[in-house]
Amino acid sequence: MDVPKDQIATLMEHGLYDSAEMLGCFLVSSSTVSAEASPHLKAETLILLGDALFHQREYRRAIHTYKQALHHCARIPKQSSGISRSSLSLSTRSSVNASSVSAINENEVRFKIASSHFALSETKAAIAEMESVKTRSLEMNILMAKLHRNSGYNRGAIAFYKECLRQCPYVLEAIIGLAELGATAKDIISAFTQTSSRSTKVSLDQIDPTRWLQRYVEAQCCVASHAYKGALELFAELLQRFPNNVHLLTETAKVEAIIGKNDEAIMRFEKVRSIDPYTLTCMDEYAMLLQMKCDYSRLNKLVHDLLSIDHTRAEVFVALSVLWERKDPRTALSYAEKSIRVDERHIPGYIVKGNFLLLAKRPEAAAIAFRAAQNLRSDLRSYQGLVHSYLAFGKTKEALYTAREAMNAMPQSAKALKLVGDVHANTSSGREKAKKFYESALRLEPGYLGAAIALADLHLMEGRNGDAVSLLERYLKDWADESLHVKLAQVFAATNMLQDALSHYQAALRINPQNEAAKKGLDRLEKQMKGIDPDAADENDENDVEDVDGDTEEAELM
């Protein structure tokens, strides 16, 4: 043979895929490797070349090359082919052994074709390729689970995730996937104790003697079912056993961000970066929190660091989008859209895109983005975005339906109760109901300043300015928060108490010098002092909503 194929295998083992691909071109074109005289050798060399192309992410070329190999496999006489149809575990090594009598594993080649289709987001083609593989390895099952989930075949995805756990109970992505698809903790844990043959069971004590894996399952199920308080308690217990665990810290920060514990989440993400400064997972969530705090110096540094680590990741494009929102909204939106093109299942990309479209007064397009996020995995942010989008283009009934859906999904969430109140507050006939929902939210979570500010706004709508001031000042005694100062300043400015308004704007800026609302408020105050009405704008027409069959349900949840 002009080119020894074991040399390509050596190059592959050392990760020299460029050289392996170039050498593979010599090998497959060699006159000594004849498809007619030796179809087995021809298939082997094509698989090696396909492996090199796969690792270089030239997936279409890899698919074409693997299919050529299978074509030559079909021409090998069955009695002497040495072809194995049994499923073997696929690793980064080559599909074939370097020895001259190696068996060709057709199942593994089909798996590589399916993996290439998956990388190209060609889900149907990947599933079709894998359907002919009856006995599947662990990595084949996890691919099948992802393919079925991406196609919306959730029942099939659940079955494949469970099969993964039967083969290995420590496949954490299978645990998360099952939790997100609605499986209970008991159901997931039961899959641990079944062997792959399902004929025997093993004890949970053998698999998880200290019960940390069980706690992890319960925590992920709490997150998926919006039981965020329980999730935080379980993650805290796990962190006591595994302190400085980057994955657990990140999961905790994600939950804290969802429920509005922004300061705690920021501190948690900072700890993650201090332990592992090169992690990218969920760093876009951290960027979104820094933007909300108007901490642009830290946000700028974060984006700079992320770009130096890997500028191709979806998380980096989301972080870029929130950084650019203040400078150039169009550029910010384009970065959000690019994050989705990089990873069409990246939820923060849709959330950020929806928020930017709302700010651009394009609520119909924003609703599409938030709905896409919710279809991937519903959480409080996608519900909030949908409700505010619907309200912005007058779809009050749809907003109320979505808010109630959030309330039913998260009955112990003060923010979900507040969301229903927001819809009712949008109509003059619903303000009394809105007041009840805001008060219920505050009873459930006394420190929820968002509900306190919304209730103050409601007092203002009804002309009860004194009640609004009393409420905000009462909360200010316990929570020295910049948002309370800003709202009080706005109330005082609206009632022509300009000196008091100035005092509270200044207090807000002392807490956070970058607070955009306080900066804009001071600018508005200057206009007011000059006799210019800063609120001169057309009032939106109110759209009353028929509250059909909702009162009883809402009263029970309040």
Number of C-alpha atoms within 10 A of each C-alpha: 9 10 15 11 22 15 14 26 24 15 17 23 14 11 15 16 21 15 14 26 23 14 19 27 14 14 23 23 12 14 11 15 20 14 16 11 10 14 21 29 24 23 28 28 24 24 27 31 30 32 31 28 23 24 17 14 14 15 22 17 15 26 23 13 23 26 19 16 26 20 13 20 22 15 15 19 12 10 7 8 16 15 18 14 15 15 18 18 11 17 8 10 15 20 24 21 16 17 9 12 12 16 17 25 20 22 24 24 23 22 24 26 26 27 25 22 21 20 15 14 15 14 21 15 15 24 20 12 19 22 11 10 18 11 12 20 21 21 15 24 23 22 22 27 27 22 25 21 20 16 14 13 13 18 12 17 26 23 15 24 26 29 25 28 27 22 18 17 22 15 16 16 13 25 26 20 21 27 24 19 18 14 17 19 20 12 13 24 19 15 21 25 20 21 17 17 9 11 7 9 15 11 11 17 10 9 15 14 11 11 12 15 19 17 17 21 21 23 28 27 28 21 22 23 20 23 19 23 16 16 25 19 13 20 22 17 15 20 17 10 11 14 12 15 14 21 12 18 22 22 21 25 26 22 21 21 19 16 18 16 15 20 14 14 25 22 13 21 24 17 16 22 17 12 13 12 13 14 14 18 16 18 23 25 24 26 28 21 22 23 20 14 17 16 16 17 11 13 22 18 11 21 24 15 16 23 17 10 15 14 14 13 17 29 29 28 26 33 33 27 31 30 24 18 18 11 10 11 18 15 16 24 25 16 26 28 21 19 28 20 13 15 15 17 18 17 23 24 31 27 23 28 28 30 23 22 21 19 13 13 14 16 24 16 15 27 25 16 24 28 20 19 26 20 13 17 14 20 19 22 19 26 25 21 25 27 27 24 28 21 20 18 13 18 15 24 19 17 27 24 16 20 26 23 15 25 24 16 17 20 18 19 22 25 25 24 30 29 29 26 28 29 27 24 23 21 16 14 15 18 21 13 19 25 22 17 28 30 21 19 26 21 13 16 15 14 14 19 18 18 26 22 20 20 28 26 18 23 19 17 14 11 11 13 19 12 15 24 18 13 17 21 15 11 18 17 9 9 13 13 16 23 20 23 24 26 25 26 29 25 23 20 21 18 11 14 13 18 13 16 25 20 15 22 28 20 20 24 18 12 14 17 15 16 21 14 17 26 17 12 21 21 12 18 25 15 13 17 12 9 9 12 13 14 9 7 7 6 6 9 9 12 15 15 19 12 12 8 8 12 10 10 11 16 11 8 15 19
